[in-house]
Amino acid sequence: MGVFTYHNDEATSTVPPSKLYKALVLDSDDLIPKVLDSFQSDEIVEGNGGPGTVKKLTFVEGGETKYVLRKVEEIDEANYGYKYSIIGGSGIPETVEKITSTWKLEEGPNGGSIAKVTITYFTKTDAPPSEEEINTGRAKGQGFFRAIEAYVLANR
C-alpha cells in the first residue's frame, strides 16, 4: 500500500471561522443536499455524529447515482479542526483504499477565515493516485467549500 499526502492550496473566506466551521462541519449533514444540487443525502449509518461515526453521502455524477462512506476521525471545535476519511463506496477510485482529509480553519484578514486542507491517499498498490484523481478531488473540495460559504453569506 502507498501513502501520498497533498497539501491543498489555502482557501480564504470573508466568513468568520466560528460560523464557517459550524456550517462546514456541524451542520453539513443538513446543508450539503440543500446547497449542492448533485448531492441527494448525507446520513449517519453508524454512530452518534462524533468520532467513529460513518456517514453515507449519496450524489449524482455523470447521470449515475453514487455514494461514498465517510468516517469521522476527529472533531476539534475549539480549534476549528476536522478530520474524516472516505472509506468506501462507488464514488471512490478503484485504486484507492481510503482518502483522509484534514481541515483546519484559522482567523483570516478582516475577521474572515483561512481554510487549510491536507489530503492523504492510501492506495492499494505503491502507485500514487493519478493527476486526474487528485485534480478531481481538489475541485470537488473547493466546490463544496464555496457552496457552503455562499450559503452562509446569503443567510447571515
C-alpha positions in Angstrom: 0.0 0.0 0.0 1.2 3.5 -0.8 0.6 6.7 1.2 0.6 10.0 -0.6 -0.1 13.3 1.1 -1.0 16.6 -0.6 -1.3 20.0 1.0 -4.0 21.7 -1.0 -4.0 25.4 -1.6 -5.3 27.6 1.2 -8.8 29.0 0.7 -9.9 32.3 2.2 -13.3 33.4 3.1 -14.9 36.6 4.5 -16.9 34.4 6.9 -15.6 34.2 10.5 -14.1 30.8 11.4 -16.8 30.0 14.0 -19.7 30.5 11.5 -17.9 28.7 8.7 -16.9 25.8 10.9 -20.5 25.4 12.1 -21.7 25.2 8.5 -18.9 23.0 7.1 -18.8 20.5 10.0 -21.6 20.7 12.5 -24.5 21.4 10.1 -23.1 19.8 7.0 -25.5 16.8 7.1 -28.4 19.1 6.5 -26.7 21.7 4.4 -25.0 19.5 1.8 -28.2 18.4 0.0 -29.6 22.0 0.2 -26.6 23.8 -1.3 -25.2 21.3 -3.8 -27.7 20.1 -6.4 -25.9 16.9 -7.2 -26.0 15.7 -3.6 -29.1 13.8 -2.6 -28.4 13.0 1.1 -25.8 12.8 3.8 -26.9 10.4 6.5 -25.4 8.7 9.5 -25.3 4.9 9.1 -23.3 4.1 12.2 -22.5 6.1 15.3 -23.8 9.3 17.0 -22.1 12.0 14.9 -18.8 12.1 16.8 -15.5 10.4 16.1 -16.0 6.9 14.7 -19.3 7.8 13.0 -19.8 6.6 9.5 -21.9 8.7 7.1 -23.2 7.8 3.7 -23.1 10.7 1.2 -25.3 10.0 -1.9 -24.8 12.1 -5.1 -25.4 12.0 -8.8 -22.3 12.1 -11.1 -22.4 11.7 -14.8 -26.1 10.8 -14.6 -25.3 7.9 -12.3 -26.2 7.7 -8.6 -23.1 7.1 -6.4 -22.2 7.2 -2.8 -19.2 7.4 -0.5 -18.8 6.3 3.1 -17.1 8.9 5.3 -15.8 8.1 8.7 -15.4 10.9 11.2 -11.9 10.7 12.6 -11.6 13.9 14.7 -13.8 16.9 15.6 -11.9 19.8 17.3 -14.5 22.5 17.8 -12.2 24.6 20.0 -9.5 24.9 17.2 -11.9 24.6 14.2 -10.4 21.3 13.2 -12.0 18.3 11.4 -10.7 15.1 10.0 -12.6 12.4 8.1 -11.8 9.5 5.8 -13.6 8.3 2.7 -13.5 4.6 3.4 -15.6 3.1 0.6 -18.5 3.4 -1.8 -19.0 3.6 -5.5 -17.6 7.2 -5.7 -14.1 6.3 -4.6 -11.4 5.5 -7.2 -10.8 1.7 -7.5 -7.1 2.2 -6.9 -7.7 3.8 -3.5 -8.2 2.1 -0.2 -9.2 5.4 1.6 -8.7 9.1 1.4 -8.2 11.1 4.5 -9.0 14.9 4.7 -7.8 17.1 7.5 -9.3 20.5 7.7 -8.3 23.5 9.8 -9.9 26.9 9.9 -7.9 29.9 11.1 -8.6 33.6 11.7 -8.1 35.4 8.4 -7.9 39.1 7.4 -10.7 41.4 8.4 -12.5 38.8 10.5 -12.6 36.2 7.8 -11.2 32.7 7.6 -8.3 30.8 6.1 -9.0 27.1 5.4 -6.1 24.7 5.3 -6.7 21.2 3.9 -4.4 18.2 3.8 -5.4 15.2 1.7 -3.8 11.8 2.2 -4.4 9.0 -0.3 -3.9 5.4 0.9 -3.6 3.4 -2.4 -4.0 -0.3 -2.9 -0.6 -0.5 -4.5 2.6 1.5 -4.3 1.4 3.7 -7.3 0.4 7.3 -6.5 -3.1 8.5 -7.4 -3.3 9.9 -10.9 -3.2 13.6 -11.6 -6.8 13.4 -12.7 -7.9 11.8 -9.4 -6.0 14.5 -7.5 -7.4 17.3 -9.6 -10.9 15.9 -9.4 -10.8 15.6 -5.7 -9.4 19.1 -5.3 -12.1 20.6 -7.5 -14.8 18.8 -5.5 -13.4 20.0 -2.2 -13.3 23.6 -3.5 -16.8 23.4 -4.9 -18.1 22.1 -1.6 -16.3 24.8 0.4 -17.5 27.6 -1.9 -21.1 26.3 -1.9 -21.3 26.2 1.9 -19.6 29.6 2.1 -22.1 31.1 -0.3 -25.0 29.7 1.7 -23.6 31.2 5.0 -23.1 34.6 3.3 -26.7 34.5 1.9 -28.2 33.5 5.2 -26.4 35.8 7.7 
